[in-house]
Amino acid sequence: MVGAGPNGLAAAIKLATHDIDVTLVESRSSTGGGLRSSRPFRSGSLVDDCSGFHPLAMASPFFTSLEQRGIGLATVGVEFAHPAVVVGHPLDDGDGGILLRSVVETAERLGPDATTWRRVFEPLADNVDAMLNLALRPLTAAHPKDFVAARAFVIRAAMPANAISLLFRTSRARALLSGISAHTLSPLWWPLSAAGGLLLATVGQTYGWPVVVGGSGSIARGLSRIATELGVTIITDQRIDRLADVEKLAGVDTGRGDLVFLDTSPRAALGIVDGRQRRADAAAYRRFRHGPGAFKVDFDLRGDIPWTNPELASAGTVHLGGTWREVSGAEISVWRGCVSEQPYVLLGQQYVADPQRLGRVGGDLTRPVWTYAHVPHGSSKDALPALLRQVERFAPGFQDLIVDMRVRTPADLEDGNANYVGGDIGGGANDALQLIRRPKAFSPYATGVAGVFLCSASTPPGGGVHGMGGYNAVDAALREGRREGGVRRLCGPTRAPYRC
Ligand SMILES: Cc1cc2nc3c(=O)[nH]c(=O)nc-3n(C[C@H](O)[C@H](O)[C@H](O)COP(=O)(O)OP(=O)(O)OC[C@H]3O[C@@H](n4cnc5c(N)ncnc54)[C@H](O)[C@@H]3O)c2cc1C
């Protein structure tokens, strides 16, 4: 297993639960990939370095399968905490949309749009697990029954996100949905662009968008502990550039039928398999497109954010982008290669649900605030002024509270994790084509080299902490082994006969 992000850890755990010997190799000094937290400020406040909110770590089939086996995150001390308000989306007049952990409560706050909101989301919330089962697996492998079970989602998800937003009459409901849809970093007029927003909004109104007590790195530590207890060997500080490195390090021999899983970008995978792929597979990897980047800024503040709308004080996530039209325009401009003057900004106040993240300077408490702006792929332009402008627009006086800050450009993000190509934090562009062809429409996990599989966020279902890239890739590998009637051979050295 190359790479110890959530997908790599999920694949390693799933293989180990099948009694297969696993060696997990990670280039950094600790496991986690996008699941990391640190104390970068002199106050000691705790910041999530990448992923901050974990709706899918509560709801994905990988994490629920751990619960069912009695080895869930709770057993290794991982605790989730829910902010009172899931998402806030302020508007200039001090009004705005608020997402709560129930469709009815969210709808009640939307006045004239209450009925339409319930019509859109109640059928989704009633079938949230069917929706997740469909959306978190490769579309081309779904059974017709899965589409029927999740039909309310299928019908809505096929539309552009803006078409769903325009079902509402008030600017607050429209902005609320477009802010959530913009998480996918794709133009909101594209077909299928509604899928991500509907999924995230529904999960928010059912499972919530919790933070991890003690920082998102706790999930990585928890998963690593589960993996180690299942017998997985973890090697850190070891970058893999060629299959030969894996063969040398872990005694793996793909020629003899051992398996290699790559939690890497398709570009890195191309280098690792080094010309051994079939031409069509290599072409699919070369064709793979990465999406826009993130310009990440963490702040340490010596007071609460002075929101114009006081309800935002208890929101975990706040979307700063203004009206649906402005959010949509900002997303189009990053795709055109411009840093918008009014970018879409995500802001996280994890400390409202997890007060142990607060720091201290002298006798005063400081609050760590997590933000990033969407910027063009690989952009080197300084987006800090535009990001600050967008925060000040809804919280005048914010800048006066800054004690410390840490800025990471798209290039810095890629330096920290090779998978964030050009600052793309989602593992690849979420356009309609790549929702299906990620990086290939059929057998998306098979690299085309016998026994070598891709399992990162560049495979279905894409970005996010859900572990489903790894989970699905292992299913695909075991299915392939079964088809060839040589699972034991394909799985390589096993501790016990493999049981399907
Ligand atoms: C700023 C930011 C905010 C985010 N916010 C959220 C959020 O709130 N909620 C959410 O669900 N998701 C969020 N995400 C996305 C989420 O973190 C990723 O989608 C997820 O981590 C992808 O998991 P992965 O296992 O595919 O890859 P990664 O987490 O990227 O892990 C890949 C691992 O493989 C290692 N690696 C790569 N190449 C090699 C190699 N050649 N040899 C050895 N090791 C290698 C890397 O060092 C890394 O540890 C965010 C990401 C970022 C950056």
The ligand as an ORCA input file, in Angstrom:
! r2SCAN-3c Opt
* xyz 0 1
  C      -7.245     22.397      2.758
  C      -8.088     21.148      2.634
  C      -9.336     21.103      3.197
  C     -10.115     19.945      3.100
  N     -11.317     19.891      3.756
  C     -12.005     18.730      3.787
  C     -13.127     18.596      4.646
  O     -13.469     19.497      5.425
  N     -13.782     17.402      4.638
  C     -13.395     16.348      3.844
  O     -14.032     15.285      3.889
  N     -12.308     16.457      3.036
  C     -11.614     17.615      3.002
  N     -10.475     17.713      2.233
  C     -10.177     16.671      1.246
  C      -9.568     15.417      1.858
  O      -8.558     15.753      2.777
  C      -8.992     14.563      0.730
  O      -9.959     14.381     -0.278
  C      -8.569     13.205      1.258
  O      -7.570     13.346      2.238
  C      -8.052     12.343      0.115
  O      -7.610     11.136      0.651
  P      -6.554     10.205     -0.112
  O      -6.301      9.062      0.787
  O      -7.039      9.957     -1.483
  O      -5.239     11.086     -0.299
  P      -4.410     11.979      0.700
  O      -5.163     12.287      1.930
  O      -3.924     13.107     -0.117
  O      -3.197     11.051      1.127
  C      -2.249     10.571      0.216
  C      -1.037     10.117      1.019
  O      -0.162      9.437      0.151
  C       1.157      9.897      0.368
  N       1.890      9.715     -0.876
  C       1.605     10.271     -2.081
  N       2.477      9.870     -2.999
  C       3.328      9.009     -2.380
  C       4.460      8.264     -2.806
  N       4.899      8.318     -4.070
  N       5.108      7.490     -1.897
  C       4.686      7.407     -0.614
  N       3.623      8.118     -0.155
  C       2.952      8.908     -1.025
  C       0.978     11.357      0.734
  O       2.090     11.847      1.471
  C      -0.271     11.294      1.594
  O       0.024     11.034      2.945
  C      -9.646     18.844      2.360
  C      -8.366     18.880      1.801
  C      -7.582     20.015      1.955
  C      -6.182     20.027      1.426
*
